[in-house]
Amino acid sequence: MRSWLGWVIGSLISVIIVSLWRNGEVDWGLFSALNIGGLIGTIIGLGIREVIKNAKSERHN
């Protein structure tokens, strides 16, 4: 949970900095896309880790 909160805060800061750099409004679509992408990437990463863990445990048995 803490890492997800860190990701959300980091993406919010990034979006605000990019918006200030471009002298425009905050792009909430980019903020949503970053958060959804981070969530999907985390789920894929955890799935890969679980598959590797299961393969190692099966190899030892």
Number of C-alpha atoms within 10 A of each C-alpha: 6 7 8 13 10 11 16 19 13 14 19 20 13 15 21 18 13 15 14 12 9 10 9 10 11 16 13 12 10 14 18 15 12 19 19 13 12 16 15 12 12 13 12 12 12 12 12 12 12 12 12 12 11 11 11 11 10 9 7 6 5
